[in-house]
Amino acid sequence: MLDHIRFSPDTTDFTPIFNKIEAAKPDVIITGISHVGVQPTVQWKNQQVPIPMLGISSQATNSTFGKDTNDASNGVLYQGVSGPDVAVTPKSIPFAEGFKAKFGNYPSYAGYTSYDEVYYIADAVKRAGSTDADKLVDALEKTDWEGTIGRIQFYGKDDQFTHSLKYGKGLITGLMLQWQDGKQVSVWPKEVAKGQLKFPSFIKLTSN
């Protein structure tokens, strides 16, 4: 870890930031960006920043990101919960295709999670027989629901990560996807991978 850079969401020129990053010579840029993904991605390509960019990028989860960046997105890696053509569970692809048929593009991460939430909350209400808050919390703690992003279960109220989603094999593992030739391609885990890592020519990969 060479640096931790925070920036204003109003930032329009990322050149000084990329210059600072390049000077530090890191192996990778780990992103944690939500509403500003297009501009830094376009400038990453235009400036030919030779460092791979990966991590959380909310806008990159949307299937319009390639078009929004004029394909500057190619090579960008991002962590997601599901994606087009990725059979995380038997529900994943039917939902994604149904969403595209209705709205014209594949869902972002929020589409998958929102869809699942409607169903497992409704299931909890049914099991609780009530919308009373305490009864609903008790029912939600017992959730065991296969959604589009994996098998959904929650930690209990006395666990370290109170009521957080459980992660791990057989639950939710998450994915790594990469923009390649204008499309989102799953590259990890290998069980659902549809391709291998592929970077633009300006990226210089380290050997270690």
C-alpha positions in Angstrom: 0.0 0.0 0.0 1.8 3.1 -1.2 -1.0 5.7 -0.8 -4.7 6.3 -0.1 -6.1 9.0 -2.3 -9.6 10.5 -1.6 -11.1 13.0 -4.1 -14.2 15.2 -4.3 -17.1 13.7 -6.4 -17.0 17.0 -8.3 -13.5 16.3 -9.6 -13.4 16.8 -13.4 -9.7 16.5 -14.1 -8.0 13.3 -12.8 -4.7 14.1 -14.5 -2.9 15.3 -11.3 -4.1 12.2 -9.5 -2.9 9.8 -12.1 0.4 11.7 -12.4 0.8 11.2 -8.6 -0.1 7.5 -8.9 2.3 6.9 -11.8 5.1 8.6 -9.9 4.6 6.1 -7.0 5.0 3.1 -9.4 2.3 0.8 -7.8 1.6 -2.6 -9.2 -2.2 -1.8 -9.4 -4.7 0.9 -8.7 -7.4 -0.4 -6.3 -10.6 1.6 -6.9 -13.5 2.4 -4.5 -15.6 4.6 -6.7 -19.3 4.9 -7.2 -20.8 8.0 -9.0 -17.6 9.1 -10.8 -16.5 6.1 -12.8 -16.8 7.4 -16.3 -14.5 10.4 -16.1 -11.5 8.8 -14.4 -11.8 5.8 -16.7 -11.8 7.9 -19.8 -8.8 9.9 -18.5 -7.0 6.6 -17.5 -7.1 5.6 -21.1 -6.4 9.0 -22.6 -3.4 9.5 -20.4 -2.3 5.9 -21.1 -1.8 5.2 -17.4 0.3 2.0 -17.5 -1.2 0.5 -14.3 -4.2 -1.9 -14.1 -7.3 -0.5 -12.5 -9.5 -2.8 -10.4 -11.8 -2.9 -7.4 -15.2 -1.4 -6.7 -16.6 0.7 -9.5 -20.4 1.0 -9.3 -20.8 2.5 -12.8 -18.7 -0.2 -14.3 -21.4 -2.8 -13.2 -23.8 -1.1 -15.6 -23.9 -2.6 -19.1 -23.9 0.9 -20.6 -20.5 1.7 -19.1 -18.6 0.7 -22.3 -20.7 3.1 -24.4 -20.6 5.8 -21.7 -16.8 5.8 -21.8 -16.4 5.3 -25.6 -14.8 1.9 -24.7 -12.1 3.5 -22.6 -13.5 0.8 -20.1 -11.6 -2.0 -21.9 -9.3 -3.6 -19.4 -11.1 -2.3 -16.3 -11.7 -5.0 -13.7 -14.4 -4.7 -11.1 -15.9 -6.7 -8.3 -19.6 -7.6 -8.7 -22.2 -9.9 -7.4 -23.5 -11.1 -10.8 -23.3 -10.1 -14.4 -24.6 -10.8 -17.9 -24.2 -14.4 -19.0 -23.0 -15.5 -15.5 -24.9 -18.4 -14.0 -24.2 -17.6 -10.4 -27.4 -19.5 -9.6 -30.2 -20.8 -11.9 -32.0 -17.5 -11.4 -29.2 -15.2 -12.5 -29.4 -15.4 -16.3 -33.2 -15.5 -16.6 -33.4 -12.4 -14.5 -30.7 -10.5 -16.4 -32.3 -11.4 -19.8 -35.8 -10.5 -18.5 -34.4 -7.1 -17.3 -32.7 -6.5 -20.7 -35.9 -7.4 -22.6 -37.9 -4.9 -20.5 -35.4 -2.0 -20.1 -33.0 -2.4 -23.0 -29.8 -3.1 -21.0 -28.5 -5.5 -18.5 -28.9 -4.6 -14.8 -26.2 -3.0 -12.6 -25.3 -4.6 -9.3 -28.3 -2.8 -7.8 -30.7 -4.5 -10.1 -29.7 -8.0 -9.0 -29.7 -7.1 -5.3 -33.0 -5.2 -5.4 -34.7 -8.1 -7.2 -33.5 -10.5 -4.6 -34.5 -8.2 -1.7 -38.1 -8.0 -2.9 -38.4 -11.8 -2.8 -36.5 -12.6 0.5 -38.3 -9.8 2.3 -41.7 -11.0 1.1 -40.7 -14.5 2.1 -39.8 -13.2 5.6 -43.1 -11.4 5.9 -44.9 -14.6 5.0 -42.9 -16.7 7.5 -43.4 -14.1 10.2 -47.1 -13.8 9.5 -46.6 -10.1 10.2 -44.9 -6.8 9.3 -44.1 -6.1 12.9 -40.5 -5.0 13.1 -39.3 -7.4 15.7 -41.1 -10.4 14.1 -39.7 -9.4 10.7 -36.2 -9.2 12.1 -36.5 -12.6 13.6 -37.7 -14.0 10.3 -35.0 -12.3 8.3 -32.3 -13.7 10.6 -33.5 -17.1 9.5 -33.4 -16.3 5.8 -32.1 -19.0 3.5 -32.9 -17.8 0.0 -31.4 -18.6 -3.3 -31.3 -15.4 -5.3 -29.6 -14.1 -8.4 -26.4 -13.4 -6.5 -26.1 -16.6 -4.5 -27.6 -18.2 -1.4 -28.6 -15.4 0.9 -28.2 -15.8 4.7 -27.5 -13.2 7.4 -25.3 -13.2 10.5 -27.2 -13.0 13.8 -27.6 -10.1 16.1 -24.8 -11.3 18.4 -22.3 -12.0 15.6 -19.3 -9.7 14.9 -20.9 -8.5 11.6 -24.4 -8.1 12.9 -27.0 -8.8 10.2 -24.5 -8.6 7.4 -24.7 -10.9 4.4 -22.8 -14.1 4.8 -20.0 -14.6 2.3 -18.3 -17.8 1.3 -18.5 -21.0 -0.7 -22.1 -22.0 -1.2 -23.4 -18.6 -0.2 -22.3 -15.4 -1.9 -18.8 -15.4 -3.3 -18.8 -12.4 -5.5 -17.2 -12.2 -9.0 -14.5 -10.4 -10.8 -15.5 -9.1 -14.2 -13.5 -7.2 -16.8 -14.6 -5.0 -19.6 -13.3 -6.6 -22.8 -14.2 -5.3 -26.3 -17.2 -3.4 -25.0 -18.6 -6.2 -22.9 -18.6 -7.4 -19.3 -16.8 -10.7 -19.1 -16.5 -12.8 -15.9 -13.0 -13.8 -15.2 -13.3 -15.2 -11.6 -14.1 -17.6 -10.0 -13.2 -20.1 -12.6 -16.5 -22.1 -12.1 -18.4 -19.3 -13.8 -15.6 -17.5 -15.8 -16.3 -16.8 -19.4 -12.9 -15.4 -20.3 -9.3 -14.7 -19.1 -7.7 -11.4 -18.2 -7.0 -9.2 -21.1 -5.4 -5.7 -20.9 -4.9 -2.8 -23.3 -1.5 -2.5 -24.8 -0.6 0.6 -22.7 -0.9 -1.5 -19.5 2.5 -2.7 -18.2 2.1 -5.7 -16.0 4.6 -6.5 -13.4 6.0 -10.1 -13.1 5.7 -10.5 -9.3 
